[in-house]
Amino acid sequence: MEGSNYQVIRKYELDTWTRCSSSYNETWATLTNETLPLLISKTNIGGNVTVLDIGCGAGNSTSKISETGAKVIGIDFSQKMIDEANSAYQSIVFKPSDAENIPLEDNSIDVVIANFVVHHFAEPNKVFKEIYRVLKPNGKFAFAVWGANEEQSSLGSFFQAFANHHEMSELPHGPLFGITAFETYNKLITDANLKNFKLEKLETNWNMDSLNPLINGCWDWGNLHLFPEDKQKDIKDDLIKNCESFKKGKSYSFPHSAMIGYAEK
């Protein structure tokens, strides 16, 4: 990837997730947390285990990992995300850092977790090589990315509503967003000298008592606050209609899928 493309993607991602920092733990984190128990169990995270949480966001995932008794460090390239994490979880270490240049020594970490962040990396090859560098021999790496786009029902409801009123190209999208092919991730793993790669699909649900996590998350992520108020209202009205089929009593349950990858040093 050319440096200029890398810089464009990086700025794009940084602007997007910095914008989402204040609402993240109440919006997207309530979905991405669904994969954490599996990542934790598959990598045997527990007491006396050192863990690096890459793309920790506002710290919710790092806190969940810390509850196992592990010693965990969270890093994120957005200073505002780190500020939110430090404010919410003061007993955990968080560092502002690019994943391409992890501020840790060689062979210093037992487990690296990257929960719904791999598809946002501008240079994933560099990140996977950094993960290899900081892992101890036989250390474990686990990540989660979105499954196929058509299997993300909450986002699908939003995309349909948005497309009724605006060009889809206006929305953020990571370089590997929606990529589910084993070969794509296996090459990243192999090029980084990691081994024993496995990729599996996880079916999950995003459950919410109201549509606020979805609406607020999409508005921050897509920067819809900048749209004219009448267009925002039209998109929101269509989104609410699209969500009716996922209503369970007074709550909502949206089926989702994720791809879960595992490897070792």
Steps between C-alpha positions, in 0.01 A plus 500: 500500500634839410578736783251757379218243499602388845481857628158556345358183655662570835360854517159375390495235774642733765241770427218245508586333829605818675154630414346187656707506819252654743213269404693180421450311827122554481472421129734275300665345806168342597525298177873436477506371860306194377815344355727560801407191706602278210826688438580478870422128532682399180821672612480380862507850645498507879715585800876544442444552127618820331264626229516775240163633383560665161246761396361513851274795421342647811622210713191283534664191349818553701294514818328171412840337445627643830211336686665161432792599722734552207743791486377690196617806307272678255626701203313713248613755242231749604606716793134578572422130523787460746374799699156336523657170605717662768198684636281190516755238615765665712663177625594383148799616292409662169745645250444707185679308228490389139472125468778517239742613775397331824677659801600167657817293508561189290363173644316676783131406461319167545186587302403765247131575442372708207123517536333652192799710401697299239270618220588862582879470469653698214803268498392166649824328393700731725259447789514121481881512496494725808269252671752225427781715641336575835362150558699259714595167341180291475299815575145518364325747272123522450291745300142564398378667182155538352349212308339549160336839456157350432512323838522822703131568551520818708748663264299367208193679631698822522663456158160450336363811667808705410499386137144629461625855550874516433798345320642199689854608411467778759518246783827386664630156405821330611741337251403144605138572594281201412795282390442145624739294284738269685767565236509876567571465871716189462740697278529772765565233763754312288688813392537593868643154582205416723371143481209260558244741360132419535199706392145428611163665471308610807127569492396758757232757578499868588229539761375840613210638702464792259647599165720768658827300482446439129376848412760687706780271383411537133456877528843546656669248272347637180525862619132547423483794742629710210202412281201736469245430773230394256730244338605368841134458591423312178790261552408443865134437415597242238746337739234460768265341245773261385560391858139399568558142386772461767276607787455249783230634728625842609863416413698430183724211400717530187675190362865554413799294397870536571813327379730395783868436423762329715875457458814439704863607498 
